[in-house]
Amino acid sequence: MGNIYLDLRRRKGVSQQHMASRMGLSLTAYRNKEKGRSKFFVDELIHFLAILEIDRNECAEFFLSETCHINYTKEKL
């Protein structure tokens, strides 16, 4: 899962230090989250996407991509 965070951040040309600072995390804590050693909380994930100015299309790509490893099921109504 960590690689998608790295890919998104690099695609936007933002450093780990900048992300850590903007998210209120130490550089080590941010790196651990980006590498998948620890998980992002939902509010951190929202902040991550906002900092990188991820638009709705990119966000949908992120959440629905196979590399994201989020179980997505559509319940029948």
Residue pairs with C-beta under 8 A, 6 or more apart in sequence:
1 36
1 67
1 68
1 69
2 33
2 34
2 35
2 36
2 37
3 36
3 67
4 62
4 65
4 67
4 68
5 33
5 34
5 40
5 48
6 34
6 35
8 52
8 54
8 58
8 62
9 16
9 19
9 34
9 52
12 52
12 53
14 51
14 52
16 27
16 30
16 31
16 34
17 27
19 25
19 30
19 34
19 48
19 51
20 26
20 27
20 29
20 30
20 31
22 47
22 51
23 30
23 44
23 47
23 48
23 51
25 33
25 44
29 38
31 37
32 38
33 39
33 40
33 44
40 48
49 59
49 62
54 62
62 68
63 70
63 72
64 72
